[in-house]
Amino acid sequence: MGRRKLKPNRTLIVGQLVYIYLQGVNAHGRYALTDLKSYLKFNLGQYIWTHDGKGILGDPNRQGYAVAWDSENKKNISMHRLVSGNNSRLHSEHKNGNSLDNRSDNLRIATADENNRNVPVRKDNKFGYKNVTQQNGKYRCFIKVDGTKYNFGTNYSKPEQAALAYDEVMKRLYPEFTMYNNVPLDLLTKDEIEQVYRIVEKRIKQINSKYKLYIPESFNRYTDAVRGASI
């Protein structure tokens, strides 16, 4: 019995947005999004787009990818690499973390490390924050910098402190390619926040003297002004 031939994708154009409903057993009603300019420029309508089966249904952070068979060049292609014009071995990264959002302004070329940093916290994450672990009742934050893993606090009393440490480090070292924890500061006391700042500043100076942690003027160790302060 031959392989079932798929029909052209159902496509909806709304203004400058194009919704391409994916086919295949793994699609489950999902669609890929792109912009009208890219849709026309790369003639996306000539392909039959399917879901690659790598996503997790119900998890907005793990959507999988839109793929198709390029009959002219006899190879599989992915929509995000086609729209980003990426023919290299580098990654085509989705800025907002949605791997089915293939609008051109949501895509950028990235190294493997850069791509890995811009990943949202997994739905099954125990603490709800990236780069937070626990040992002996204390919370820790480890981050890889230029291939070497460094600790930015191993004795925190709350997971939010370790999560805040991650955000503060990444804002200063890798601001462009990072998806943050965005810890609400009202979950921490001023002393707990100060502990994070102190440890992070010390570690960054140890790694490379050219990095300097910025502590906002609104931060005052003797008052509660730190609550709600912009960092």
Sequence and secondary structure as in RCSB ss.txt:
>XXXX:A:sequence
MGRRKLKPNRTLIVGQLVYIYLQGVNAHGRYALTDLKSYLKFNLGQYIWTHDGKGILGDPNRQGYAVAWDSENKK
NISMHRLVSGNNSRLHSEHKNGNSLDNRSDNLRIATADENNRNVPVRKDNKFGYKNVTQQNGKYRCFIKVDGTKY
NFGTNYSKPEQAALAYDEVMKRLYPEFTMYNNVPLDLLTKDEIEQVYRIVEKRIKQINSKYKLYIPESFNRYTDA
VRGASI
>XXXX:A:secstr
          EEEETTEEEEE BSTT TT EEEEEHHHHHHTTGGGS  EE S S TT TT    EEEEETTTTE
EEEHHHHHHT  SSSEEEETTS TTB  GGGEEEE HHHHHHT    TT SSSSTTEEEETTEEEEEEEETTEEE
ES S BSSHHHHHHHHHHHHHHH STT       GGGS HHHHHHHHHHHHHHHHHH TT      TT  TTSST
TTT   
